[in-house]
């Protein structure tokens, strides 16, 4: 396995990982412009409970609901938080312009908000949602696209950062990025390719390994092999399955978005609603 002034109303108009992110954003793009019913009494009580700083602001962090990536950090006034909760679009207070700012009102790259969370001190919020395009003004998926530590980090090297410009990736997406890197790397004829590259170049071997690893995961239960064995086999199943996704051009964010849509839905009903699979013609 690889290693605050008068607020104006927001106007609504319209790297190594760049290709994967672009494909994922195109499929995951959402329009959450419709107002959501909000109990105004409860909303005002919540807004009153927040601990604003001396400028009337709280910290607001936007996080990708599927990938876990921290997209950006800004500040939100009472009106910005209220607007976010009513309209389901990440909204902040622009300190430089002294006005309400809905992320994406200029670029079109909104962050559709799925849920809002407050910290224990009630002075910080997380807007958990789905970006419809790059969050950073530079075109990067997130504003946190440079690693600081390490040999090539920005703290050690001018304009440094892993792969020159690399976002902070959670374990799952670090693995996805590694698989993608193996897919596009040039391999000399006299150099043995990585295991990931061998799998990508040999779909039959890849399918065989997925079936094999799935069987071994089941065996950990059937043979009472214990939690450690089950953990290791699940890691193998996940890795090989992600290689298969890469082979078919499917980003993990699409898979997680499907799982999120299934929350609160009966598994039996969800499966019954899927289109029927094409049966194999035994005569061919």
TAFENZI-V779884 format. One record per pair of residues at least 6 apart in sequence whose C-alpha atoms are under 8 Angstrom apart, sorted by sequence separation. I is the first residue (numbers start at 0). J is the second residue. D is the distance in Angstrom with one decimal. If there is no record, write none. Layout:
BEGIN
((I;J;D) (I;J;D))
END
This chain:
BEGIN
((51;57;5.2) (62;68;5.7) (63;69;6.4) (82;88;7.8) (83;89;5.4) (92;98;5.8) (93;99;6.1) (102;108;7.1) (103;109;4.2) (117;123;5.9) (118;124;6.3) (133;139;5.5) (134;140;5.4) (135;141;5.4) (136;142;8.0) (146;152;5.4) (147;153;4.5) (148;154;6.2) (149;155;7.4) (150;156;7.9) (153;159;4.1) (186;192;6.4) (198;204;6.3) (199;205;7.2) (218;224;7.7) (219;225;6.5) (244;250;6.8) (50;57;7.1) (62;69;4.5) (63;70;6.5) (83;90;5.4) (92;99;4.7) (93;100;5.9) (102;109;5.5) (103;110;7.3) (117;124;4.6) (133;140;4.4) (134;141;5.2) (135;142;4.8) (145;152;7.5) (146;153;6.3) (147;154;5.1) (148;155;7.2) (152;159;5.0) (153;160;5.0) (198;205;5.1) (244;251;7.6) (49;57;7.8) (61;69;6.2) (62;70;5.2) (82;90;6.7) (91;99;6.1) (92;100;5.6) (101;109;7.8) (102;110;6.7) (116;124;5.5) (117;125;6.5) (132;140;7.3) (133;141;6.7) (134;142;6.7) (145;153;6.8) (147;155;7.5) (151;159;5.6) (152;160;4.2) (261;269;7.3) (60;69;7.3) (61;70;5.4) (62;71;7.3) (90;99;7.3) (91;100;5.2) (115;124;6.9) (116;125;5.1) (151;160;5.7) (152;161;6.2) (219;228;6.3) (220;229;7.6) (60;70;7.6) (61;71;5.4) (80;90;6.8) (90;100;5.7) (91;101;6.1) (115;125;5.7) (116;126;6.7) (151;161;6.1) (219;229;5.5) (241;251;7.5) (60;71;5.9) (61;72;6.2) (79;90;5.3) (80;91;7.4) (90;101;4.1) (91;102;7.3) (115;126;4.8) (116;127;7.7) (60;72;4.4) (79;91;5.2) (89;101;6.1) (90;102;5.8) (114;126;6.3) (115;127;6.0) (147;159;7.7) (148;160;8.0) (181;193;7.4) (59;72;5.8) (60;73;6.3) (79;92;6.3) (88;101;7.0) (89;102;6.0) (113;126;7.7) (114;127;5.3) (146;159;7.7) (147;160;6.1) (182;195;7.8) (216;229;5.9) (58;72;7.3) (59;73;5.2) (88;102;7.6) (112;126;6.1) (113;127;5.7) (114;128;6.8) (145;159;7.3) (146;160;4.5) (181;195;6.6) (182;196;6.0) (58;73;6.0) (59;74;5.2) (75;90;7.2) (76;91;6.9) (112;127;5.7) (113;128;4.8) (145;160;4.7) (146;161;5.8) (181;196;5.8) (58;74;4.6) (59;75;6.0) (75;91;4.4) (76;92;5.7) (112;128;4.1) (113;129;7.5) (144;160;8.0) (145;161;6.7) (216;232;5.1) (57;74;5.5) (58;75;6.3) (74;91;5.6) (75;92;4.9) (111;128;5.3) (112;129;6.5) (178;195;6.7) (182;199;7.0) (215;232;6.5) (216;233;6.2) (56;74;6.0) (57;75;5.4) (73;91;6.4) (74;92;5.7) (110;128;6.2) (111;129;5.1) (145;163;7.3) (146;164;7.7) (56;75;5.3) (57;76;6.6) (73;92;7.6) (74;93;7.4) (110;129;5.4) (111;130;6.2) (145;164;5.2) (146;165;6.6) (213;232;7.8) (56;76;4.7) (74;94;8.0) (79;99;6.4) (89;109;7.3) (110;130;4.2) (111;131;7.5) (144;164;5.5) (145;165;5.2) (146;166;7.2) (212;232;6.5) (213;233;7.9) (216;236;7.8) (55;76;6.0) (56;77;7.2) (78;99;7.7) (79;100;7.7) (88;109;6.8) (89;110;5.5) (109;130;5.9) (110;131;6.2) (144;165;4.6) (145;166;6.0) (146;167;7.1) (212;233;8.0) (55;77;7.4) (88;110;5.7) (89;111;6.5) (108;130;6.8) (109;131;5.5) (144;166;3.6) (145;167;7.5) (88;111;4.8) (89;112;6.1) (108;131;5.3) (109;132;7.1) (143;166;5.5) (144;167;6.3) (212;235;6.4) (213;236;6.0) (87;111;5.8) (88;112;5.3) (107;131;8.0) (108;132;4.8) (142;166;7.8) (143;167;6.3) (212;236;5.4) (51;76;8.0) (87;112;4.7) (107;132;7.9) (108;133;6.3) (109;134;7.9) (141;166;6.6) (87;113;7.0) (108;134;6.6) (140;166;7.5) (209;236;6.3) (61;89;7.3) (83;112;7.6) (209;239;5.9) (46;77;6.3) (84;115;7.6) (208;239;7.1) (209;240;6.5) (59;91;7.5) (46;80;7.7) (205;239;7.2) (46;81;7.5) (56;92;7.9) (89;126;6.5) (206;243;8.0) (205;243;7.1) (42;81;7.5) (199;242;7.0) (198;242;7.5) (199;243;7.6) (37;84;7.8) (195;242;7.2) (199;246;6.2) (37;85;6.4) (35;84;7.9) (36;85;7.2) (61;110;8.0) (64;113;7.6) (35;85;5.6) (3;54;7.6) (34;85;5.9) (35;86;6.2) (3;55;7.5) (34;86;4.9) (35;87;7.4) (33;86;6.5) (34;87;7.5) (32;86;6.2) (31;86;7.3) (32;87;7.1) (31;87;6.1) (32;88;7.4) (31;88;6.9) (60;123;7.8) (62;125;6.8) (64;127;5.3) (65;128;8.0) (71;134;7.2) (58;122;6.6) (59;123;5.9) (60;124;6.2) (61;125;5.7) (62;126;6.1) (63;127;6.0) (64;128;4.8) (65;129;7.5) (70;134;6.3) (71;135;7.6) (174;238;7.9) (178;242;6.6) (57;122;5.3) (58;123;4.7) (59;124;4.7) (60;125;4.7) (61;126;4.6) (62;127;5.0) (63;128;5.3) (64;129;6.1) (70;135;7.8) (57;123;5.5) (58;124;6.2) (59;125;5.7) (60;126;6.0) (61;127;6.0) (62;128;6.3) (63;129;5.5) (175;241;7.0) (179;245;7.0) (57;124;7.4) (59;126;6.9) (61;128;7.3) (63;130;6.9) (178;245;7.4) (50;120;7.6) (52;122;8.0) (70;140;7.2) (71;141;6.3) (175;245;8.0) (50;121;5.7) (51;122;6.2) (70;141;4.3) (71;142;5.5) (49;121;5.2) (50;122;4.8) (69;141;6.7) (70;142;5.9) (71;143;7.3) (3;76;6.8) (48;121;7.4) (49;122;5.9) (68;141;7.4) (69;142;8.0) (70;143;7.0) (69;143;7.3) (175;251;7.6) (172;251;7.8) (31;111;5.9) (30;111;7.0) (31;112;7.8) (29;111;6.8) (3;92;6.6) (3;93;7.8) (9;99;7.1) (3;94;7.3) (6;97;7.5) (7;98;6.3) (8;99;7.1) (9;100;6.3) (13;104;7.9) (5;97;7.5) (6;98;4.7) (7;99;6.2) (9;101;5.8) (12;104;6.7) (4;97;5.1) (5;98;6.3) (6;99;5.1) (11;104;5.4) (12;105;7.7) (3;97;5.2) (4;98;5.9) (10;104;5.6) (13;107;5.5) (3;98;5.9) (9;104;6.3) (10;105;7.9) (12;107;6.6) (3;99;7.4) (11;107;7.9) (69;167;7.8) (68;167;6.9) (29;129;7.5) (68;168;6.6) (28;129;7.5) (68;169;7.1) (27;129;7.5) (28;130;7.0) (29;131;6.3) (67;169;6.9) (28;131;4.5) (66;169;7.5) (27;131;7.1) (28;132;7.4) (24;130;7.2) (25;131;7.5) (66;172;7.2) (24;131;5.8) (25;132;7.8) (24;132;5.8) (21;132;7.6) (20;140;7.1) (17;139;7.9) (17;140;7.9) (14;139;8.0) (15;162;7.3) (14;162;7.6) (14;164;6.3) (15;165;7.6) (14;165;6.9) (16;176;6.3) (15;176;7.5) (16;179;7.8) (15;180;7.3) (2;174;7.6) (1;174;7.7) (2;177;7.8) (1;177;7.6) (66;252;6.2) (65;252;5.8) (65;255;5.8) (65;256;6.3) (1;194;8.0) (0;194;7.7) (1;195;7.4) (0;195;7.9) (27;253;7.0) (23;250;6.0) (26;253;7.5) (22;250;7.6) (23;252;6.5) (27;256;7.6) (20;250;7.9) (23;253;6.5) (19;250;6.4) (0;235;7.2) (0;238;7.1))
END
